[in-house]
Amino acid sequence: LITLDIMLVDPGQDFEGGDFATPELDGSSSTPEFGKGDALFFVSHKFHNVRPVTAGTRNVLVAELWAGPSSRCEHRCESQDCALSGCEL
């Protein structure tokens, strides 16, 4: 599962704060440059977050790219025999 984020507005102009961040093994935090029109691809299971937006509105298009059989399960299960209520495999 891969996540694609596309920044739709200008950071620093349309909003303040809101940095995309990922923790790294050495305890640091990585915050890639992410300007209007830029795209970030990352494995979805990697812990990631967005720091608080302190002013304005941050708009990002987010898409998840899946491999494997189709599923409409809202809780992202990968089981072919999910017993959770509402799961539509």
N, CA, C and O of each residue as an XYZ file, in Angstrom:
356
protein
N       0.857     -1.176      0.000
C       0.000      0.000      0.000
C       0.901      1.237      0.000
O       1.745      1.405      0.881
N       0.712      2.078     -0.982
C       1.491      3.307     -1.132
C       0.534      4.498     -1.017
O      -0.577      4.464     -1.547
N       0.968      5.532     -0.333
C       0.171      6.761     -0.241
C       0.833      7.834     -1.093
O       2.056      7.977     -1.104
N       0.005      8.580     -1.802
C       0.430      9.712     -2.620
C      -0.251     10.957     -2.066
O      -1.478     11.002     -1.972
N       0.533     11.967     -1.697
C       0.004     13.263     -1.246
C       0.444     14.319     -2.253
O       1.615     14.362     -2.630
N      -0.477     15.168     -2.692
C      -0.158     16.275     -3.597
C      -0.596     17.577     -2.929
O      -1.764     17.738     -2.575
N       0.348     18.506     -2.758
C       0.054     19.793     -2.127
C      -0.682     20.687     -3.119
O      -0.200     20.929     -4.226
N      -1.849     21.174     -2.715
C      -2.698     21.968     -3.609
C      -2.602     23.472     -3.375
O      -3.129     24.250     -4.170
N      -1.943     23.893     -2.306
C      -1.837     25.316     -1.971
C      -0.380     25.672     -1.680
O       0.475     24.789     -1.619
N      -0.099     26.964     -1.501
C       1.261     27.434     -1.239
C       1.556     27.502      0.256
O       1.011     28.358      0.952
N       2.419     26.603      0.763
C       2.823     26.720      2.170
C       3.507     28.077      2.398
O       4.254     28.555      1.544
N       3.247     28.679      3.546
C       3.836     29.986      3.842
C       3.022     31.140      3.299
O       3.152     32.269      3.770
N       2.185     30.870      2.315
C       1.305     31.904      1.771
C      -0.152     31.603      2.134
O      -0.854     32.471      2.655
N      -0.607     30.378      1.861
C      -1.989     29.992      2.143
C      -2.171     29.437      3.557
O      -3.278     29.442      4.095
N      -1.084     28.963      4.148
C      -1.160     28.445      5.519
C       0.225     28.476      6.154
O       1.241     28.552      5.463
N       0.243     28.417      7.475
C       1.487     28.346      8.258
C       1.465     27.052      9.063
O       0.400     26.559      9.436
N       2.656     26.505      9.328
C       2.745     25.234     10.051
C       2.404     24.095      9.105
O       2.650     24.186      7.902
N       1.838     23.020      9.648
C       1.349     21.931      8.821
C       2.404     21.128      8.086
O       2.120     20.565      7.029
N       3.627     21.062      8.625
C       4.683     20.282      7.979
C       4.360     18.796      8.029
O       3.911     18.292      9.059
N       4.585     18.097      6.929
C       4.514     16.645      6.885
C       5.780     16.121      7.550
O       6.873     16.605      7.255
N       5.654     15.141      8.440
C       6.827     14.660      9.164
C       6.788     13.148      9.330
O       5.719     12.553      9.468
N       7.964     12.539      9.316
C       8.105     11.111      9.606
C       9.229     10.939     10.615
O      10.295     11.535     10.461
N       9.003     10.125     11.654
C      10.093      9.847     12.590
C      11.102      8.906     11.939
O      10.731      8.038     11.149
N      12.364      9.081     12.271
C      13.425      8.247     11.715
C      14.034      7.375     12.801
O      13.855      7.640     13.990
N      14.754      6.333     12.392
C      15.315      5.365     13.334
C      16.259      5.984     14.357
O      16.366      5.490     15.479
N      16.939      7.054     13.979
C      17.894      7.680     14.898
C      17.225      8.632     15.902
O      17.906      9.301     16.679
N      15.875      8.687     15.877
C      15.136      9.549     16.792
C      14.833     10.928     16.242
O      14.093     11.696     16.858
N      15.399     11.249     15.086
C      15.122     12.549     14.469
C      13.785     12.497     13.731
O      13.136     11.453     13.659
N      13.404     13.612     13.202
C      12.177     13.715     12.417
C      12.517     14.284     11.052
O      13.244     15.272     10.956
N      12.006     13.682     10.012
C      12.248     14.148      8.650
C      11.051     14.972      8.187
O       9.907     14.539      8.323
N      11.313     16.159      7.640
C      10.262     17.024      7.104
C      10.657     17.439      5.687
O      11.344     18.445      5.507
N      10.231     16.679      4.688
C      10.628     16.984      3.311
C      10.024     18.294      2.822
O       8.972     18.719      3.300
N      10.694     18.928      1.868
C      10.119     20.094      1.194
C       8.845     19.633      0.503
O       8.835     18.591     -0.152
N       7.770     20.403      0.645
C       6.473     19.985      0.108
C       5.713     21.242     -0.299
O       4.880     21.749      0.452
N       6.012     21.741     -1.508
C       5.404     22.974     -2.011
C       4.219     22.692     -2.919
O       3.917     21.540     -3.228
N       3.557     23.749     -3.338
C       2.402     23.619     -4.208
C       2.766     22.831     -5.475
O       3.738     23.152     -6.158
N       1.973     21.801     -5.773
C       2.210     20.960     -6.937
C       3.154     19.802     -6.684
O       3.269     18.907     -7.522
N       3.842     19.801     -5.531
C       4.751     18.705     -5.198
C       3.966     17.467     -4.785
O       2.840     17.563     -4.298
N       4.583     16.299     -4.987
C       3.975     15.030     -4.595
C       4.915     14.285     -3.667
O       6.131     14.284     -3.864
N       4.348     13.658     -2.663
C       5.083     12.768     -1.773
C       4.518     11.365     -1.949
O       3.302     11.179     -1.915
N       5.384     10.380     -2.135
C       5.003      8.970     -2.158
C       5.668      8.313     -0.960
O       6.851      8.543     -0.709
N       4.930      7.502     -0.221
C       5.536      6.783      0.900
C       4.717      5.534      1.200
O       3.525      5.469      0.900
N       5.375      4.546      1.795
C       4.650      3.333      2.183
C       3.700      3.718      3.315
O       4.103      4.326      4.307
N       2.449      3.355      3.146
C       1.400      3.834      4.043
C       1.564      3.380      5.485
O       1.112      4.068      6.399
N       2.201      2.236      5.707
C       2.337      1.750      7.079
C       3.442      2.471      7.853
O       3.543      2.308      9.069
N       4.267      3.262      7.172
C       5.279      4.044      7.897
C       4.574      5.140      8.689
O       3.756      5.881      8.144
N       4.895      5.238      9.974
C       4.271      6.257     10.795
C       4.577      7.628     10.198
O       5.718      7.922      9.841
N       3.550      8.455     10.095
C       3.698      9.799      9.549
C       2.649     10.695     10.189
O       1.638     10.215     10.700
N       2.894     11.987     10.158
C       1.921     12.923     10.711
C       2.096     14.285     10.065
O       3.053     14.535      9.332
N       1.157     15.144     10.355
C       1.207     16.535      9.909
C       1.189     17.396     11.162
O       0.307     17.268     12.010
N       2.168     18.264     11.260
C       2.231     19.152     12.418
C       1.062     20.145     12.363
O       0.519     20.395     11.287
N       0.675     20.707     13.502
C      -0.493     21.600     13.531
C      -0.373     22.777     12.556
O       0.688     23.385     12.413
N      -1.488     23.076     11.896
C      -1.593     24.270     11.046
C      -1.914     25.427     11.982
O      -2.898     25.381     12.721
N      -1.083     26.465     11.949
C      -1.248     27.586     12.881
C      -2.007     28.759     12.280
O      -2.476     29.630     13.013
N      -2.137     28.796     10.946
C      -2.900     29.855     10.273
C      -3.263     29.377      8.877
O      -2.511     28.625      8.255
N      -4.417     29.816      8.385
C      -4.828     29.492      7.026
C      -5.386     28.085      6.885
O      -5.755     27.438      7.866
N      -5.439     27.628      5.640
C      -5.990     26.312      5.328
C      -5.010     25.528      4.474
O      -4.557     26.014      3.438
N      -4.682     24.320      4.905
C      -3.783     23.408      4.202
C      -4.653     22.424      3.414
O      -5.446     21.692      4.007
N      -4.512     22.399      2.090
C      -5.270     21.485      1.241
C      -4.324     20.536      0.520
O      -3.423     20.967     -0.199
N      -4.538     19.245      0.720
C      -3.706     18.210      0.111
C      -4.616     17.137     -0.460
O      -5.565     16.702      0.194
N      -4.322     16.711     -1.685
C      -5.011     15.565     -2.271
C      -4.274     14.318     -1.825
O      -3.058     14.222     -1.991
N      -5.002     13.351     -1.255
C      -4.397     12.113     -0.772
C      -5.024     10.944     -1.519
O      -6.247     10.826     -1.602
N      -4.162     10.077     -2.063
C      -4.633      8.865     -2.745
C      -3.844      7.682     -2.201
O      -2.650      7.791     -1.925
N      -4.522      6.555     -2.053
C      -3.860      5.319     -1.637
C      -3.841      4.367     -2.814
O      -4.868      4.133     -3.450
N      -2.673      3.820     -3.104
C      -2.485      2.918     -4.233
C      -2.321      1.505     -3.695
O      -1.353      1.200     -2.999
N      -3.281      0.646     -4.028
C      -3.326     -0.715     -3.513
C      -2.922     -1.708     -4.589
O      -3.138     -1.475     -5.779
N      -2.342     -2.802     -4.164
C      -2.094     -3.934     -5.048
C      -2.875     -5.121     -4.487
O      -2.983     -5.279     -3.271
N      -3.408     -5.940     -5.361
C      -4.140     -7.112     -4.897
C      -5.603     -7.031     -5.262
O      -6.010     -6.170     -6.042
N      -6.404     -7.937     -4.694
C      -7.824     -7.988     -5.040
C      -8.570     -6.738     -4.577
O      -8.201     -6.114     -3.582
N      -9.612     -6.387     -5.304
C     -10.435     -5.228     -4.953
C     -11.131     -5.450     -3.620
O     -11.490     -6.575     -3.272
N     -11.318     -4.365     -2.879
C     -12.016     -4.420     -1.604
C     -12.667     -3.073     -1.358
O     -12.093     -2.033     -1.681
N     -13.850     -3.086     -0.793
C     -14.517     -1.846     -0.410
C     -14.622     -1.749      1.100
O     -15.454     -1.011      1.627
N     -13.795     -2.479      1.779
C     -13.803     -2.528      3.234
C     -13.251     -1.214      3.788
O     -12.120     -0.841      3.474
N     -14.023     -0.517      4.598
C     -13.619      0.792      5.113
C     -12.501      0.727      6.139
O     -11.867      1.746      6.410
N     -12.241     -0.425      6.711
C     -11.196     -0.510      7.736
C      -9.918     -1.140      7.194
O      -9.072     -1.583      7.971
N      -9.766     -1.186      5.876
C      -8.529     -1.585      5.191
C      -8.105     -3.018      5.465
O      -6.917     -3.334      5.391
N      -9.056     -3.889      5.780
C      -8.646     -5.267      6.042
C      -8.171     -5.912      4.742
O      -8.557     -5.498      3.648
N      -7.342     -6.914      4.880
C      -6.838     -7.627      3.716
C      -7.368     -9.048      3.688
O      -6.984     -9.851      2.837
N      -8.254     -9.352      4.628
C      -8.796    -10.703      4.736
C      -9.887    -10.942      3.704
O     -10.683    -10.045      3.425
N      -9.932    -12.127      3.140
C     -11.001    -12.484      2.206
C     -12.241    -12.973      2.941
O     -13.290    -13.143      2.320
N     -12.148    -13.200      4.242
C     -13.303    -13.654      5.025
C     -13.475    -12.798      6.273
O     -13.558    -13.307      7.390
N     -13.527    -11.498      6.060
C     -13.692    -10.535      7.148
C     -15.076    -10.689      7.749
O     -16.070    -10.781      7.029
N     -15.135    -10.717      9.067
C     -16.412    -10.891      9.767
C     -16.913     -9.590     10.397
O     -17.929     -9.595     11.092
N     -16.218     -8.489     10.166
C     -16.649     -7.228     10.750
C     -17.902     -6.711     10.063
O     -18.072     -6.867      8.854
N     -18.757     -6.110     10.828
C     -20.002     -5.565     10.307
C     -19.736     -4.508      9.243
O     -18.914     -3.615      9.450
N     -20.411     -4.598      8.123
C     -20.296     -3.602      7.070
C     -19.177     -3.858      6.084
O     -19.027     -3.109      5.118
N     -18.384     -4.901      6.304
C     -17.263     -5.183      5.389
C     -17.808     -5.767      4.102
O     -18.546     -6.752      4.117
N     -17.438     -5.150      2.979
C     -17.877     -5.600      1.656
C     -16.661     -5.961      0.820
O     -16.100     -5.107      0.135
N     -16.260     -7.199      0.873
C     -15.105     -7.622      0.088
C     -15.467     -7.895     -1.331
O     -14.604     -8.263     -2.128
